[in-house]
Amino acid sequence: SDLLKMRLITNYTEIVRRKERECHVFYLIGLLCMLIPFIISLLSFLLLILSLRRHIRMMRHQVTAPRDVSTKAHVRATIVMLSFLSLFVFHLVIHFIGKASTFLKDDNVIMMTLLAAPVFPTVHSFILILQNKNLKQTFLRLLWFKKGCMRGGVRASFTH
């Protein structure tokens, strides 16, 4: 009977260890899969920088306004891409730290990474909204509408 209990405990421990290894392998594969969109984004950013550089070089040869619409669009797109890439790096680092803390079984770090993980999509969405004039106006109108509803009335200025 004791021998049977020892075998069951040994088998169970081996199963748990195998499942833990499988989870770690799947998580590492997931991290590697997250690198693919990052690399594509990085390449897009580099192409955008090269395009802006070529555009500025072409604009020097033409006699037009120093800051034309196309240059402004390039610069704004570059800023958005730079913010996206920096937030994406932050996101990858948070996931990496979260996984490392599961190896170390540190619950405080795990909790902090779970709280920090949504920063990337949230902040990037706000950056996109604030960079686009129409989205920014609509967003501000919605905030004013919400503020008016919270006070018990709807503002007439919400409607065009």
Buried (B, 14 or more C-beta within 10 A) or exposed (E): EEEEEEEEEEEEEEEEEEEEEEEEEEBEEEEEEBEEEBEEBBEBBEEBBEBBEEBEEEBEEEEEEEEEEBBEEBEEBBEBBBBBBEBBEBBBEBBEBBBEBBEEEBEEBBEBBEEBBEEBEEBBEEBBBEBBEEEEEEBEBEEEBEEBEEEEEEEEEEEE
